[in-house]
């Protein structure tokens, strides 16, 4: 007697993702006929690129079972650093490098304090983010910076195209491929997962656990500042509140992707980012106030965390097995 054919779990998860995305698209297309227009899809993908870069960096932190609440503040400091360097005549590449370096430095400070000094991650990163926000005011007393933006070429990061693809989408794709190769196709990346699963076992396996935690926070800070570079390019100015809109979409994208695909990963994060961007773009088209859209994103985040929580998953699994046994 042949066994009943069952689809692989990854196929079922992928089908659930596609179905959820189709439902979102259908609902918003019904209420806003311009939702699936070519122009709006380009805008959606550009918006996704910003949140996607921040979420990719956050994925490394989540994989090692830590939290980083500092990256919005760090991103704002990176944006102001970028704007200040451009305004004072530095080249575009040097200015971007300076902004990303600020994010990397902040991440290293977080990682050192958490991994080596054993400070609590939530309190430490809140403090780091607050300091970063405070420092961002020193550049221009809190006013936006836009000098030399048109001459520097930074606007091309938002407007340029490569083979019909918008530059932000190309940058996101390159970053995702690089992060995917690191996290999923290298021993270095597997050590991040080992660190998150069981630090004691990872330590006795020869993995430098503290160094991987530090690296995760460093990558998160650097990617947040790279993400804010695209946001600055799209707005044409750097301001101290630039990073405030990264926190909820990034966390929701990582946890929603992990809930859909069973574990945090780069492909899962990209899927979660696409879903979040699809919803946020639809809210914008419908002119829904930001506080309502933030409430919906927060609800999605809570639901994703609940689904991703291993205790809840185990409890539901036991209940289902108990019913099956009956």
C-alpha positions as CSV (number, residue, x, y, z in Angstrom):
1,X,0.0,0.0,0.0
2,X,1.5,3.3,-1.0
3,X,2.0,6.1,1.4
4,X,-0.2,9.2,1.1
5,X,1.6,11.9,-1.0
6,X,2.6,14.9,1.0
7,X,4.0,18.2,-0.3
8,X,7.3,19.3,1.3
9,X,6.8,21.8,4.1
10,X,8.8,24.5,2.2
11,X,6.3,24.2,-0.7
12,X,3.4,24.7,1.7
13,X,5.0,27.7,3.3
14,X,5.8,29.2,-0.1
15,X,2.2,28.7,-1.2
16,X,1.0,30.3,2.0
17,X,3.2,33.3,1.3
18,X,2.1,33.7,-2.3
19,X,-1.6,33.3,-1.2
20,X,-1.2,36.0,1.5
21,X,0.5,38.3,-1.0
22,X,-2.3,37.7,-3.5
23,X,-5.0,38.5,-1.0
24,X,-3.2,41.7,0.0
25,X,-2.9,42.8,-3.6
26,X,-6.5,41.9,-4.4
27,X,-7.9,43.9,-1.5
28,X,-5.9,47.0,-2.2
29,X,-6.5,46.8,-5.9
30,X,-10.2,46.7,-5.2
31,X,-10.1,49.8,-3.1
32,X,-7.3,51.6,-5.1
33,X,-7.2,50.7,-8.8
34,X,-3.8,52.3,-9.2
35,X,-2.3,49.7,-6.7
36,X,-1.0,47.3,-9.4
37,X,0.0,50.0,-11.8
38,X,3.6,50.0,-13.1
39,X,4.4,53.3,-11.4
40,X,3.1,52.2,-8.0
41,X,4.9,48.8,-8.2
42,X,8.1,50.7,-8.8
43,X,7.4,52.9,-5.8
44,X,6.5,49.8,-3.7
45,X,9.8,48.1,-4.5
46,X,11.8,51.2,-3.8
47,X,10.1,51.5,-0.4
48,X,10.8,47.8,0.2
49,X,14.5,48.3,-0.5
50,X,14.8,50.7,2.4
51,X,13.0,48.4,4.9
52,X,14.6,45.3,3.4
53,X,18.2,46.5,4.0
54,X,17.4,47.4,7.7
55,X,15.6,44.0,8.1
56,X,18.5,42.1,6.6
57,X,20.9,43.5,9.2
58,X,18.4,42.9,12.0
59,X,18.1,39.2,10.9
60,X,21.7,38.5,12.0
61,X,20.8,39.9,15.5
62,X,17.6,37.8,15.7
63,X,19.5,34.7,14.5
64,X,21.9,35.0,17.5
65,X,18.8,35.4,19.8
66,X,19.4,39.1,20.7
67,X,17.4,42.3,20.2
68,X,18.6,45.6,18.8
69,X,16.4,48.7,19.4
70,X,19.1,51.2,18.6
71,X,19.2,50.9,14.8
72,X,16.6,53.6,14.1
73,X,18.6,56.1,16.2
74,X,21.8,54.9,14.7
75,X,20.3,55.3,11.2
76,X,19.4,58.9,12.0
77,X,22.9,59.6,13.1
78,X,24.2,57.9,9.9
79,X,21.8,60.0,7.8
80,X,23.0,63.3,9.4
81,X,26.7,62.2,9.0
82,X,26.0,61.5,5.4
83,X,24.3,64.8,4.9
84,X,27.1,66.7,6.8
85,X,29.9,65.1,4.7
86,X,28.1,65.9,1.4
87,X,27.4,69.5,2.5
88,X,31.1,70.0,3.4
89,X,32.3,68.8,0.0
90,X,33.2,65.2,0.4
91,X,32.6,62.8,-2.5
92,X,29.5,60.6,-2.6
93,X,31.4,57.4,-1.9
94,X,33.3,58.9,1.0
95,X,30.1,60.3,2.5
96,X,28.2,57.0,2.2
97,X,31.2,55.2,3.7
98,X,31.3,57.7,6.6
99,X,27.6,57.1,7.3
100,X,27.9,53.3,7.1
101,X,31.0,53.5,9.3
102,X,29.0,55.3,12.0
103,X,26.5,52.4,12.0
104,X,29.2,49.8,12.1
105,X,30.9,51.6,15.1
106,X,27.6,51.9,16.9
107,X,27.0,48.2,16.3
108,X,30.4,47.3,17.6
109,X,29.7,49.3,20.8
110,X,26.5,47.4,21.2
111,X,28.1,44.1,20.6
112,X,31.0,44.8,23.0
113,X,28.7,45.9,25.8
114,X,26.3,42.9,25.3
115,X,28.7,40.1,24.5
116,X,31.8,41.0,26.5
117,X,30.4,43.1,29.3
118,X,27.2,41.0,29.5
119,X,24.9,44.0,29.7
120,X,21.2,43.4,28.8
121,X,20.6,43.9,25.1
122,X,17.3,45.8,25.3
123,X,18.5,48.3,27.8
124,X,21.9,48.7,26.1
125,X,20.5,49.2,22.6
126,X,17.8,51.7,23.9
127,X,20.6,53.7,25.5
128,X,22.8,53.5,22.4
129,X,19.9,54.6,20.2
130,X,19.2,57.6,22.5
131,X,22.8,58.7,22.4
132,X,22.9,58.4,18.6
133,X,19.8,60.6,18.3
134,X,21.3,63.2,20.6
135,X,24.6,63.2,18.6
136,X,22.7,63.6,15.4
137,X,21.5,67.1,16.5
138,X,25.1,68.4,16.7
139,X,25.5,68.6,12.9
140,X,22.9,71.2,12.3
141,X,21.0,71.8,15.6
142,X,18.3,69.5,14.4
143,X,17.5,71.1,11.0
144,X,17.6,69.1,7.8
145,X,20.7,69.1,5.6
146,X,20.4,69.2,1.8
147,X,23.4,71.3,0.6
148,X,25.2,69.9,-2.4
149,X,22.7,67.0,-2.7
150,X,21.9,67.8,-6.3
151,X,25.5,68.1,-7.3
152,X,26.8,65.1,-5.3
153,X,24.9,62.4,-7.3
154,X,23.1,60.9,-4.3
155,X,19.7,61.4,-5.9
156,X,20.8,59.0,-8.6
157,X,20.7,56.2,-6.0
158,X,16.9,56.6,-6.1
159,X,16.4,57.6,-9.7
160,X,18.9,55.6,-11.7
161,X,18.0,52.3,-13.3
162,X,20.0,49.2,-14.3
163,X,18.3,47.0,-16.9
164,X,14.9,48.6,-16.1
165,X,15.4,47.8,-12.4
166,X,15.5,50.8,-10.0
167,X,18.8,51.3,-8.3
168,X,17.4,50.8,-4.8
169,X,16.1,47.4,-5.9
170,X,19.5,46.5,-7.3
171,X,21.2,47.5,-4.1
172,X,18.8,45.4,-2.1
173,X,19.3,42.4,-4.3
174,X,23.1,42.6,-4.1
175,X,22.9,43.0,-0.3
176,X,20.5,40.1,0.0
177,X,22.7,37.8,-2.2
178,X,25.8,38.7,-0.2
179,X,24.0,38.3,3.2
180,X,22.4,35.0,2.0
181,X,25.8,33.6,1.0
182,X,27.3,34.6,4.3
183,X,24.5,33.3,6.5
184,X,23.4,30.2,4.5
185,X,26.4,29.1,2.4
186,X,29.4,29.5,4.7
187,X,30.7,28.1,7.9
188,X,30.8,31.6,9.2
189,X,27.1,31.9,8.7
190,X,26.3,28.5,10.3
191,X,28.1,29.7,13.4
192,X,25.6,32.5,13.8
193,X,22.8,29.9,13.9
194,X,24.8,27.7,16.3
195,X,25.4,30.7,18.6
196,X,21.7,31.4,18.7
197,X,20.6,27.8,19.2
198,X,22.9,26.9,22.1
199,X,25.8,29.1,23.2
200,X,27.3,26.6,25.5
201,X,27.4,23.9,22.8
202,X,28.7,26.4,20.3
203,X,31.5,27.5,22.6
204,X,32.6,23.9,23.2
205,X,32.5,23.3,19.4
206,X,35.1,26.0,19.0
207,X,32.9,28.8,17.9
208,X,33.8,32.3,19.3
209,X,30.4,33.1,20.5
210,X,31.1,36.6,21.7
211,X,32.7,37.5,18.4
212,X,29.6,36.4,16.5
213,X,27.3,38.4,18.7
214,X,29.5,41.4,18.2
215,X,29.5,40.8,14.4
216,X,25.7,40.5,14.3
217,X,25.3,43.9,16.0
218,X,27.9,45.4,13.8
219,X,26.2,44.2,10.6
220,X,22.8,45.5,11.9
221,X,24.2,49.0,12.5
222,X,25.9,49.1,9.2
223,X,22.9,47.9,7.2
224,X,20.6,50.3,9.0
225,X,22.8,53.2,7.8
226,X,23.0,51.8,4.3
227,X,19.2,51.6,4.3
228,X,18.9,55.2,5.5
229,X,21.2,56.3,2.6
230,X,18.4,55.2,0.2
231,X,15.8,57.0,2.2
232,X,17.9,60.2,2.2
233,X,18.4,59.8,-1.6
234,X,14.6,59.5,-2.1
235,X,13.8,62.5,0.1
236,X,16.6,64.7,-1.0
237,X,17.5,65.7,2.5
238,X,19.0,64.3,5.7
239,X,17.1,64.9,9.0
240,X,17.3,63.7,12.6
241,X,14.0,61.8,12.4
242,X,15.0,59.8,9.3
243,X,15.4,56.5,11.1
244,X,12.2,56.6,13.1
245,X,10.2,54.8,10.4
246,X,12.5,51.8,10.3
247,X,11.8,50.1,13.6
248,X,8.4,48.5,13.3
249,X,8.6,47.5,9.6
250,X,12.0,45.9,10.1
251,X,11.0,43.8,13.2
252,X,7.7,42.9,11.6
253,X,9.4,41.8,8.4
254,X,11.9,39.5,10.2
255,X,9.3,37.9,12.5
256,X,6.6,37.6,9.9
257,X,9.1,36.0,7.5
258,X,10.3,33.6,10.3
259,X,6.7,32.7,11.2
260,X,5.9,32.0,7.5
261,X,9.0,29.9,6.8
262,X,9.7,28.4,10.2
263,X,13.0,30.2,11.1
264,X,14.7,33.6,10.5
265,X,16.6,33.6,7.3
266,X,17.5,36.1,4.5
267,X,14.8,34.7,2.1
268,X,12.2,34.7,4.9
269,X,13.1,38.3,5.8
270,X,12.7,39.4,2.1
271,X,9.3,37.7,2.0
272,X,8.2,39.4,5.2
273,X,9.5,42.8,3.9
274,X,7.6,42.4,0.7
275,X,4.4,41.7,2.6
276,X,4.9,44.6,5.0
277,X,5.8,47.0,2.1
278,X,2.7,45.8,0.2
279,X,0.5,46.7,3.1
280,X,2.2,50.0,3.9
281,X,2.0,51.0,0.2
282,X,-1.7,50.2,0.1
283,X,-2.3,52.3,3.3
284,X,-0.5,55.2,1.6
285,X,-2.7,55.0,-1.5
286,X,-5.8,54.9,0.5
287,X,-4.6,57.9,2.5
288,X,-5.0,56.0,5.8
289,X,-3.5,58.0,8.7
290,X,-0.1,56.8,9.8
291,X,-1.3,56.0,13.3
292,X,-3.8,53.4,11.9
293,X,-1.2,51.8,9.7
294,X,1.3,51.7,12.6
295,X,-1.4,50.0,14.7
296,X,-1.9,47.4,12.0
297,X,1.9,46.8,11.6
298,X,2.2,46.5,15.4
299,X,-0.6,43.9,15.4
300,X,1.1,42.0,12.6
301,X,4.3,42.0,14.6
302,X,2.6,40.7,17.8
303,X,1.0,38.0,15.8
304,X,4.2,37.0,14.1
305,X,6.1,36.9,17.4
306,X,3.3,34.7,18.9
307,X,3.5,32.3,15.9
308,X,7.3,32.3,16.0
309,X,7.5,31.7,19.8
310,X,8.7,28.1,20.3
311,X,6.6,27.6,23.5
312,X,3.4,28.4,21.6
313,X,4.4,26.3,18.7
314,X,5.1,23.3,21.0
315,X,1.8,23.8,22.8
316,X,-0.3,23.9,19.6
317,X,1.6,20.8,18.3
318,X,0.8,18.9,21.5
319,X,-2.9,19.9,21.2
320,X,-3.1,18.8,17.6
321,X,-1.4,15.5,18.4
322,X,-3.7,15.0,21.3
323,X,-6.8,15.5,19.0
324,X,-5.3,13.2,16.4
325,X,-4.7,10.5,19.0
326,X,-8.4,10.6,20.0
